[in-house]
Amino acid sequence: MSELTTDDLIYGYINGIFPMAESDGSIYWYSPDPRAVIPIDTYKPPRSLRPVINRHHFEIRVDTDFEGVMRGCSLPRAKENGTWISETIISSYTALHQLGYAHSIEAYRENRLVGGLYGVAINGVFFGESMFTIESNASKVAFHYLMLMLRLNRFVLLDTQFINDNVLRYGAIEIPRLDYLTQLHKGLKMKRTFDPQVLQGM
């Protein structure tokens, strides 16, 4: 599979699968077992991050440069070979963003995008996709504000797909795929809105 429509993406997410691109451009769908999730209600920022948050070291914006965040996430990383975020993935998720399903949380310093993350929100579920950072702590602060948004907007599930060292630092746990699908279907029935207005004044 080398093409990816917004309908493909929405169908995939509501059925517990997500796409990744191979180096040749082929796109494959995944449904890992176990599945990694980050509990929303129990999240707390690391103590070392709190001074950065309190000083407002970064300006946080939502959905102002979605494609820029995706391209930041697609950059090569020191410990990884290649990227699963192809041009097809970027164009498909950007189209999904224009439909109001895909979102970015962005960290700026001196009006320069220095970190952020993106994912997909469908009713009470947020499907985290990727994050990047150019300046130390930028993606961590963006993630902190994502968690505030999810909590204040009463989301019930944050899917983070695979377990790895990066998501472990944010409190990720693994659950059996069947448990994930149960939580997914429950969350999809809950009408929620990914509303950045809840962050005003924070």
C-alpha positions in Angstrom: 0.0 0.0 0.0 1.5 3.4 -1.0 -1.6 5.7 -0.9 -3.3 6.9 2.3 -6.6 8.8 2.5 -8.1 10.5 5.4 -10.9 7.9 5.4 -8.2 5.2 5.7 -6.7 7.0 8.7 -10.0 7.5 10.5 -11.1 3.9 9.8 -7.8 2.6 11.1 -7.8 4.6 14.3 -11.3 3.6 15.3 -10.4 0.0 14.7 -7.2 0.1 16.7 -4.6 0.1 13.9 -2.2 2.8 12.7 0.1 3.2 9.6 3.8 3.5 9.3 5.9 3.9 6.1 8.9 1.8 5.1 12.0 3.2 3.4 10.6 2.2 0.0 7.4 4.2 0.6 5.2 1.2 1.3 2.7 1.8 4.1 1.9 -1.0 6.6 -0.7 -1.1 9.4 0.1 -2.1 12.9 -1.8 -3.3 16.0 0.8 -4.2 18.6 0.1 -6.6 21.5 0.7 -5.4 24.1 -0.3 -1.8 23.4 1.4 1.2 25.1 -0.9 3.8 26.7 -0.2 6.8 29.1 -2.7 7.1 31.9 -4.1 10.7 31.8 -5.3 11.1 35.3 -2.1 10.0 37.0 0.3 12.0 34.9 2.6 14.4 36.8 5.4 16.4 35.3 8.9 15.4 36.4 10.2 17.5 39.2 13.1 18.7 37.1 10.7 20.0 34.5 8.6 22.1 36.8 10.9 25.2 36.9 11.0 25.2 33.1 7.2 25.2 33.0 6.8 27.8 35.8 9.3 30.2 34.1 7.3 29.9 30.8 10.6 29.2 29.1 8.7 28.2 25.9 5.6 29.7 24.3 3.1 27.0 23.7 0.8 27.1 20.7 -1.8 24.6 19.3 -2.4 23.9 15.7 -0.5 26.9 14.2 2.1 24.9 12.3 1.0 21.3 12.0 3.0 20.4 9.0 6.1 22.1 10.5 5.8 19.8 13.5 5.4 16.7 11.3 8.5 17.7 9.4 10.4 18.2 12.6 9.3 14.7 13.7 10.4 13.3 10.4 14.0 14.4 10.8 16.7 11.7 11.2 17.5 10.8 14.8 20.9 9.6 16.2 19.7 6.2 17.4 17.3 5.4 14.5 17.8 4.5 10.9 15.5 6.4 8.6 12.0 7.5 9.4 8.5 6.1 9.2 7.1 9.6 8.4 7.1 9.7 4.6 5.9 12.4 2.3 2.7 10.4 1.9 2.2 10.3 5.7 2.8 14.0 6.0 0.3 14.9 3.3 -2.3 12.5 4.6 -2.1 13.7 8.2 -2.0 17.3 7.1 -5.3 16.7 5.2 -6.6 15.1 8.4 -5.6 18.2 10.3 -7.5 20.3 7.9 -10.6 18.2 8.7 -10.1 18.9 12.4 -8.9 15.5 13.6 -5.1 15.8 13.7 -3.5 18.3 16.1 -0.1 19.7 17.0 1.2 21.1 20.3 4.1 23.4 19.5 6.9 24.9 21.6 8.5 28.2 20.5 11.5 30.2 21.6 11.8 33.7 20.2 9.1 32.9 17.6 11.1 29.8 16.4 9.6 26.3 16.5 11.9 24.3 18.7 9.8 21.3 19.6 6.4 19.7 19.6 4.3 16.7 19.0 1.3 15.7 17.0 -1.5 13.1 17.1 -5.1 12.4 16.3 -8.2 13.1 18.4 -11.4 11.2 17.9 -14.1 11.8 20.6 -12.6 10.8 23.9 -9.4 9.2 22.6 -6.1 10.9 21.6 -3.7 8.9 19.5 -0.2 10.2 20.0 2.0 9.8 17.0 5.4 11.5 17.3 7.4 14.3 18.9 10.6 16.2 18.2 12.9 18.6 20.0 15.5 21.0 18.8 16.0 22.7 22.2 16.3 20.8 25.5 12.9 20.2 27.2 10.9 21.7 24.4 9.0 18.4 23.6 8.6 17.6 27.3 6.9 20.9 27.9 4.7 20.4 24.8 3.7 17.0 26.2 2.9 18.5 29.6 0.4 20.9 27.9 -1.0 18.1 25.9 -1.8 16.2 29.1 -3.4 19.3 30.6 -5.6 19.7 27.6 -6.6 16.0 27.6 -7.4 16.1 31.3 -9.4 19.4 31.2 -11.3 18.3 28.1 -12.1 15.0 29.9 -10.4 12.6 27.4 -10.2 9.0 28.7 -7.5 7.4 26.6 -4.0 8.4 25.4 -2.7 5.8 23.0 1.1 5.8 22.5 1.3 2.6 20.4 4.7 1.0 21.2 6.6 1.1 24.5 10.1 2.7 24.4 12.4 4.7 26.6 10.8 8.0 25.4 7.2 7.2 26.4 8.3 5.4 29.5 9.6 8.7 30.9 6.0 10.1 30.6 4.5 7.2 32.5 3.6 4.8 29.7 2.4 1.3 30.5 1.6 -1.7 28.4 -1.8 -3.3 28.4 -3.1 -6.4 26.4 -4.5 -5.5 23.0 -8.0 -6.7 23.9 -8.0 -4.4 27.0 -6.8 -1.6 24.7 -9.7 -2.2 22.3 -12.2 -2.3 25.1 -10.9 1.1 26.3 -10.8 2.4 22.8 -14.4 1.6 22.0 -15.5 3.1 25.3 -13.6 6.3 24.6 -14.9 6.6 21.1 -18.5 6.7 22.4 -17.7 9.7 24.6 -18.2 13.1 22.9 -15.2 15.2 23.6 -13.6 18.2 21.9 -9.8 18.9 21.6 -10.3 22.5 22.8 -7.1 24.6 23.3 -9.1 27.3 25.0 -8.8 25.4 28.3 -5.2 26.4 28.4 -5.8 30.1 28.5 -4.2 31.7 31.5 -1.9 28.7 32.2 
